[in-house]
């Protein structure tokens, strides 16, 4: 697994959009989901998925409990 600038940019924009709207959702104010957002920036995914959590403690709790989010986050 390695960092990708386009994906980081899409995530940051979506995080700001959610904060401005006061909502945590996969749908953005200008997109229906993560696939549409990353494709708009030029990324060509085979499959797109995203995890949304309110702060690092929420994410770590889900990850440690072995939920499907853990498996998704470890897939490269």
C-alpha positions in Angstrom: 0.0 0.0 0.0 1.3 3.5 -0.8 0.0 7.1 -0.7 -1.6 8.6 -3.7 -1.8 12.4 -4.2 -5.0 12.3 -6.2 -6.7 10.1 -3.6 -5.5 12.3 -0.8 -6.8 15.4 -2.6 -10.2 13.8 -3.1 -10.4 12.8 0.5 -9.4 16.2 1.8 -11.9 18.0 -0.4 -14.6 15.6 0.7 -13.7 16.1 4.4 -14.0 19.8 4.0 -17.3 19.5 2.2 -18.7 17.3 5.0 -17.4 19.8 7.6 -19.0 22.7 5.9 -22.3 20.9 5.6 -22.1 19.4 9.1 -22.8 15.9 7.8 -20.8 12.7 7.6 -21.9 10.9 4.5 -20.4 9.1 1.5 -22.4 11.4 -0.9 -20.8 14.8 -1.4 -22.5 18.1 -2.2 -21.4 17.7 -5.8 -21.0 13.9 -6.1 -22.9 10.7 -5.4 -19.9 8.9 -3.9 -16.2 8.2 -3.8 -15.9 6.8 -7.3 -17.3 9.9 -8.9 -15.0 12.2 -6.8 -11.7 10.3 -7.6 -12.6 10.0 -11.3 -13.2 13.7 -11.5 -9.6 14.2 -10.5 -8.2 11.8 -13.1 -7.8 8.6 -11.0 -9.0 5.5 -12.9 -10.0 3.0 -10.2 -11.0 -0.6 -10.7 -13.0 -0.6 -7.5 -13.5 2.4 -5.2 -14.4 2.3 -1.5 -14.0 4.6 1.5 -14.2 4.6 5.2 -15.6 7.5 7.1 -15.2 7.9 10.9 -15.5 10.8 13.3 -11.9 11.1 14.5 -9.0 8.7 14.9 -10.4 7.0 18.0 -13.6 5.9 16.1 -11.5 4.5 13.3 -9.1 2.7 15.6 -11.9 1.1 17.5 -13.5 -0.3 14.3 -10.2 -1.5 13.0 -9.2 -3.2 16.3 -12.5 -5.0 16.5 -11.8 -6.8 13.2 -14.8 -5.4 11.3 -14.8 -5.5 7.5 -13.3 -2.0 7.6 -10.1 -3.6 8.9 -9.9 -5.9 5.9 -10.7 -3.1 3.5 -8.0 -0.8 5.0 -5.4 -3.6 4.6 -6.1 -4.3 0.9 -3.6 -2.8 -1.4 
